[in-house]
Amino acid sequence: MTLIKINEIKCKKDGLCVMDCPAGIIKQADKDSVPVMIPQGDKICLRCGHCVAVCPHGALDHVNVPLDSSPEIKKELALDTVQASQFLRTRRSIRHFKDKPVTRETIQALIDTARFAPTGGNSQLLAWTVQTDKAKLKEMSDLTVAWMKMMLESETAKKLPPYFPRIVQAYEAGINSITRDAPCLLVASAPGYYDNGMVDLSIALSYLELMATAKGLGTLWLGLITRALKFFEPLKALVGLPENHTHFYAMVLGHPKFKYYRLPERKAANIIWK
């Protein structure tokens, strides 16, 4: 069965699919011919869907990227530059959350959005480990602080960030600067053999947090837990990432406790023109 099917009635033979295919597996004998997939093209196809998306006539279908599951782009939903700029700048790192759970359906919807983030070679190798149990989240925070204490007592203590002691002291005083008492923690991860893993999961987490903002939710990237996960076996065992997933980053998700009314400024971009 060929991966690509072209409706010869709808096809206008404009060659757009031929020109845009990243893998170059679609060819057209001449301007009067219907495009076809090259022999063995199924072995190198990226399954990216460019061919389905670029055809304005709905003439091309793909077994792995079905036309019926690829909705048309609605021009009326497109953001203008002013709307896009404000939306991107409204994203905040949330450190105070309401004591309110995030539903499984909402988390699923956010991850479903994140799966559309680009991945190297369209590999789509990411996995999502989600924890919503309050006791387990507290235990993750406890173990992270235990690792921090261990590091502060080690020979490498002088090389640690200066805020480590302050965070440990605050935690012992009842201030959770690890998971921020958020109701949900998720870890995006990728197999260790995949060189582009950290890039892919970082983009996917960015997609997820932007959609979370649109849904009125907030997120925070968790550097401390992520760092502890690399070295502390008890925390690794508790989090339970997929086997051999050595690329990972953690994020918490929840309902922001506070609203924000302005768009704070940032440093000017450091651009090196050539």
Contacts in CASP RR format, 6 or more apart in sequence:
PFRMAT RR
TARGET T0000
AUTHOR 0000-0000-0000
METHOD contacts of the structure
MODEL  1
MTLIKINEIKCKKDGLCVMDCPAGIIKQADKDSVPVMIPQGDKICLRCGH
CVAVCPHGALDHVNVPLDSSPEIKKELALDTVQASQFLRTRRSIRHFKDK
PVTRETIQALIDTARFAPTGGNSQLLAWTVQTDKAKLKEMSDLTVAWMKM
MLESETAKKLPPYFPRIVQAYEAGINSITRDAPCLLVASAPGYYDNGMVD
LSIALSYLELMATAKGLGTLWLGLITRALKFFEPLKALVGLPENHTHFYA
MVLGHPKFKYYRLPERKAANIIWK
1 63 0 8 1.000
2 37 0 8 1.000
2 42 0 8 1.000
2 63 0 8 1.000
3 37 0 8 1.000
3 41 0 8 1.000
3 42 0 8 1.000
3 45 0 8 1.000
3 62 0 8 1.000
3 63 0 8 1.000
3 64 0 8 1.000
4 26 0 8 1.000
4 36 0 8 1.000
4 37 0 8 1.000
4 51 0 8 1.000
4 60 0 8 1.000
4 61 0 8 1.000
4 62 0 8 1.000
4 63 0 8 1.000
5 60 0 8 1.000
5 61 0 8 1.000
5 62 0 8 1.000
5 63 0 8 1.000
6 34 0 8 1.000
6 35 0 8 1.000
6 36 0 8 1.000
6 59 0 8 1.000
6 60 0 8 1.000
6 61 0 8 1.000
7 58 0 8 1.000
7 59 0 8 1.000
7 60 0 8 1.000
7 61 0 8 1.000
8 34 0 8 1.000
10 57 0 8 1.000
10 58 0 8 1.000
10 59 0 8 1.000
11 34 0 8 1.000
11 35 0 8 1.000
11 57 0 8 1.000
11 59 0 8 1.000
11 60 0 8 1.000
12 57 0 8 1.000
12 59 0 8 1.000
13 28 0 8 1.000
13 31 0 8 1.000
13 32 0 8 1.000
13 33 0 8 1.000
13 34 0 8 1.000
13 35 0 8 1.000
15 28 0 8 1.000
15 35 0 8 1.000
16 54 0 8 1.000
16 55 0 8 1.000
16 56 0 8 1.000
17 26 0 8 1.000
17 35 0 8 1.000
17 50 0 8 1.000
17 51 0 8 1.000
17 54 0 8 1.000
17 55 0 8 1.000
17 60 0 8 1.000
18 24 0 8 1.000
18 26 0 8 1.000
18 27 0 8 1.000
18 28 0 8 1.000
18 35 0 8 1.000
20 50 0 8 1.000
20 51 0 8 1.000
20 54 0 8 1.000
21 50 0 8 1.000
21 51 0 8 1.000
22 46 0 8 1.000
22 48 0 8 1.000
22 50 0 8 1.000
23 41 0 8 1.000
23 44 0 8 1.000
23 45 0 8 1.000
23 46 0 8 1.000
24 38 0 8 1.000
25 37 0 8 1.000
25 38 0 8 1.000
25 41 0 8 1.000
25 44 0 8 1.000
25 45 0 8 1.000
26 35 0 8 1.000
26 36 0 8 1.000
26 37 0 8 1.000
26 38 0 8 1.000
26 51 0 8 1.000
27 35 0 8 1.000
27 36 0 8 1.000
27 37 0 8 1.000
27 38 0 8 1.000
28 34 0 8 1.000
28 35 0 8 1.000
28 36 0 8 1.000
37 45 0 8 1.000
45 64 0 8 1.000
46 121 0 8 1.000
46 122 0 8 1.000
47 62 0 8 1.000
47 64 0 8 1.000
47 65 0 8 1.000
47 122 0 8 1.000
48 65 0 8 1.000
48 121 0 8 1.000
48 122 0 8 1.000
49 62 0 8 1.000
49 65 0 8 1.000
49 70 0 8 1.000
51 60 0 8 1.000
51 62 0 8 1.000
52 58 0 8 1.000
52 60 0 8 1.000
52 61 0 8 1.000
52 62 0 8 1.000
52 65 0 8 1.000
52 66 0 8 1.000
52 67 0 8 1.000
52 70 0 8 1.000
53 70 0 8 1.000
58 67 0 8 1.000
60 67 0 8 1.000
61 67 0 8 1.000
79 87 0 8 1.000
86 263 0 8 1.000
87 210 0 8 1.000
87 213 0 8 1.000
87 214 0 8 1.000
88 210 0 8 1.000
89 263 0 8 1.000
90 213 0 8 1.000
90 260 0 8 1.000
90 263 0 8 1.000
91 209 0 8 1.000
91 210 0 8 1.000
91 213 0 8 1.000
92 213 0 8 1.000
92 218 0 8 1.000
92 256 0 8 1.000
92 260 0 8 1.000
93 219 0 8 1.000
93 220 0 8 1.000
93 221 0 8 1.000
94 180 0 8 1.000
94 218 0 8 1.000
94 219 0 8 1.000
94 220 0 8 1.000
94 254 0 8 1.000
94 256 0 8 1.000
94 257 0 8 1.000
95 177 0 8 1.000
95 180 0 8 1.000
95 220 0 8 1.000
96 180 0 8 1.000
96 256 0 8 1.000
96 257 0 8 1.000
96 258 0 8 1.000
97 180 0 8 1.000
97 181 0 8 1.000
97 182 0 8 1.000
97 183 0 8 1.000
97 218 0 8 1.000
97 252 0 8 1.000
97 254 0 8 1.000
97 255 0 8 1.000
97 256 0 8 1.000
97 257 0 8 1.000
98 254 0 8 1.000
98 255 0 8 1.000
98 256 0 8 1.000
98 257 0 8 1.000
99 181 0 8 1.000
99 183 0 8 1.000
100 183 0 8 1.000
100 254 0 8 1.000
100 255 0 8 1.000
101 132 0 8 1.000
101 183 0 8 1.000
101 184 0 8 1.000
102 132 0 8 1.000
102 183 0 8 1.000
102 184 0 8 1.000
102 217 0 8 1.000
102 253 0 8 1.000
102 254 0 8 1.000
102 255 0 8 1.000
104 132 0 8 1.000
106 215 0 8 1.000
106 217 0 8 1.000
107 130 0 8 1.000
107 132 0 8 1.000
107 184 0 8 1.000
107 186 0 8 1.000
107 253 0 8 1.000
109 211 0 8 1.000
109 215 0 8 1.000
110 208 0 8 1.000
110 211 0 8 1.000
110 212 0 8 1.000
110 215 0 8 1.000
110 217 0 8 1.000
110 253 0 8 1.000
111 128 0 8 1.000
111 130 0 8 1.000
111 186 0 8 1.000
111 208 0 8 1.000
113 207 0 8 1.000
113 208 0 8 1.000
113 211 0 8 1.000
114 126 0 8 1.000
114 128 0 8 1.000
114 188 0 8 1.000
114 204 0 8 1.000
114 205 0 8 1.000
114 207 0 8 1.000
114 208 0 8 1.000
114 211 0 8 1.000
115 124 0 8 1.000
115 126 0 8 1.000
115 204 0 8 1.000
116 207 0 8 1.000
117 200 0 8 1.000
117 203 0 8 1.000
117 204 0 8 1.000
117 206 0 8 1.000
117 207 0 8 1.000
118 200 0 8 1.000
118 203 0 8 1.000
119 125 0 8 1.000
119 126 0 8 1.000
119 196 0 8 1.000
119 200 0 8 1.000
119 203 0 8 1.000
119 204 0 8 1.000
120 196 0 8 1.000
120 199 0 8 1.000
120 200 0 8 1.000
123 194 0 8 1.000
123 196 0 8 1.000
123 200 0 8 1.000
125 190 0 8 1.000
125 191 0 8 1.000
125 194 0 8 1.000
125 197 0 8 1.000
125 200 0 8 1.000
126 188 0 8 1.000
126 189 0 8 1.000
126 190 0 8 1.000
126 197 0 8 1.000
126 200 0 8 1.000
126 201 0 8 1.000
126 204 0 8 1.000
127 188 0 8 1.000
127 189 0 8 1.000
127 190 0 8 1.000
127 241 0 8 1.000
127 242 0 8 1.000
127 245 0 8 1.000
128 186 0 8 1.000
128 187 0 8 1.000
128 188 0 8 1.000
128 189 0 8 1.000
129 186 0 8 1.000
129 187 0 8 1.000
129 189 0 8 1.000
129 239 0 8 1.000
129 240 0 8 1.000
129 241 0 8 1.000
129 242 0 8 1.000
130 184 0 8 1.000
130 185 0 8 1.000
130 186 0 8 1.000
131 137 0 8 1.000
131 140 0 8 1.000
131 184 0 8 1.000
131 185 0 8 1.000
131 186 0 8 1.000
131 239 0 8 1.000
132 183 0 8 1.000
132 184 0 8 1.000
132 185 0 8 1.000
134 183 0 8 1.000
136 238 0 8 1.000
137 179 0 8 1.000
137 182 0 8 1.000
137 183 0 8 1.000
137 185 0 8 1.000
138 179 0 8 1.000
139 238 0 8 1.000
140 178 0 8 1.000
140 179 0 8 1.000
140 185 0 8 1.000
140 225 0 8 1.000
140 235 0 8 1.000
140 238 0 8 1.000
140 239 0 8 1.000
141 171 0 8 1.000
141 176 0 8 1.000
141 178 0 8 1.000
141 179 0 8 1.000
143 228 0 8 1.000
143 232 0 8 1.000
143 234 0 8 1.000
143 235 0 8 1.000
143 238 0 8 1.000
144 178 0 8 1.000
144 224 0 8 1.000
144 225 0 8 1.000
144 228 0 8 1.000
144 232 0 8 1.000
144 235 0 8 1.000
145 167 0 8 1.000
145 168 0 8 1.000
145 171 0 8 1.000
145 172 0 8 1.000
145 178 0 8 1.000
146 232 0 8 1.000
146 234 0 8 1.000
147 228 0 8 1.000
147 231 0 8 1.000
147 232 0 8 1.000
147 235 0 8 1.000
148 164 0 8 1.000
148 167 0 8 1.000
148 168 0 8 1.000
148 224 0 8 1.000
148 228 0 8 1.000
149 168 0 8 1.000
150 232 0 8 1.000
151 157 0 8 1.000
151 160 0 8 1.000
151 164 0 8 1.000
152 160 0 8 1.000
152 164 0 8 1.000
152 165 0 8 1.000
152 168 0 8 1.000
167 177 0 8 1.000
167 178 0 8 1.000
167 224 0 8 1.000
170 177 0 8 1.000
171 177 0 8 1.000
171 178 0 8 1.000
177 224 0 8 1.000
178 222 0 8 1.000
178 224 0 8 1.000
178 225 0 8 1.000
179 185 0 8 1.000
179 222 0 8 1.000
179 225 0 8 1.000
179 252 0 8 1.000
180 220 0 8 1.000
180 252 0 8 1.000
182 220 0 8 1.000
182 252 0 8 1.000
182 253 0 8 1.000
182 254 0 8 1.000
183 253 0 8 1.000
183 254 0 8 1.000
183 255 0 8 1.000
184 252 0 8 1.000
184 253 0 8 1.000
184 254 0 8 1.000
185 222 0 8 1.000
185 225 0 8 1.000
185 250 0 8 1.000
185 251 0 8 1.000
185 252 0 8 1.000
185 253 0 8 1.000
186 208 0 8 1.000
186 250 0 8 1.000
186 251 0 8 1.000
186 252 0 8 1.000
186 253 0 8 1.000
187 229 0 8 1.000
187 239 0 8 1.000
187 241 0 8 1.000
187 248 0 8 1.000
187 249 0 8 1.000
187 250 0 8 1.000
187 251 0 8 1.000
188 201 0 8 1.000
188 204 0 8 1.000
188 205 0 8 1.000
188 208 0 8 1.000
188 248 0 8 1.000
188 249 0 8 1.000
188 251 0 8 1.000
189 201 0 8 1.000
189 241 0 8 1.000
189 242 0 8 1.000
189 245 0 8 1.000
189 247 0 8 1.000
189 248 0 8 1.000
190 196 0 8 1.000
190 197 0 8 1.000
190 198 0 8 1.000
190 200 0 8 1.000
190 201 0 8 1.000
190 245 0 8 1.000
190 247 0 8 1.000
190 248 0 8 1.000
191 197 0 8 1.000
191 242 0 8 1.000
191 244 0 8 1.000
191 245 0 8 1.000
191 246 0 8 1.000
191 247 0 8 1.000
192 244 0 8 1.000
192 245 0 8 1.000
192 246 0 8 1.000
192 247 0 8 1.000
193 244 0 8 1.000
194 200 0 8 1.000
194 247 0 8 1.000
197 247 0 8 1.000
198 247 0 8 1.000
198 249 0 8 1.000
201 247 0 8 1.000
201 248 0 8 1.000
201 249 0 8 1.000
202 249 0 8 1.000
205 221 0 8 1.000
205 249 0 8 1.000
205 251 0 8 1.000
208 219 0 8 1.000
208 251 0 8 1.000
209 218 0 8 1.000
209 219 0 8 1.000
209 251 0 8 1.000
212 218 0 8 1.000
212 219 0 8 1.000
212 253 0 8 1.000
212 254 0 8 1.000
213 219 0 8 1.000
216 255 0 8 1.000
216 256 0 8 1.000
217 253 0 8 1.000
217 254 0 8 1.000
217 255 0 8 1.000
217 256 0 8 1.000
218 253 0 8 1.000
218 254 0 8 1.000
218 255 0 8 1.000
218 256 0 8 1.000
219 251 0 8 1.000
219 252 0 8 1.000
219 253 0 8 1.000
219 254 0 8 1.000
220 251 0 8 1.000
220 252 0 8 1.000
221 249 0 8 1.000
221 250 0 8 1.000
221 251 0 8 1.000
222 249 0 8 1.000
222 250 0 8 1.000
222 251 0 8 1.000
222 252 0 8 1.000
223 249 0 8 1.000
223 250 0 8 1.000
225 235 0 8 1.000
225 250 0 8 1.000
226 248 0 8 1.000
226 249 0 8 1.000
226 250 0 8 1.000
228 235 0 8 1.000
229 235 0 8 1.000
229 236 0 8 1.000
229 239 0 8 1.000
229 241 0 8 1.000
229 248 0 8 1.000
229 250 0 8 1.000
241 248 0 8 1.000
END
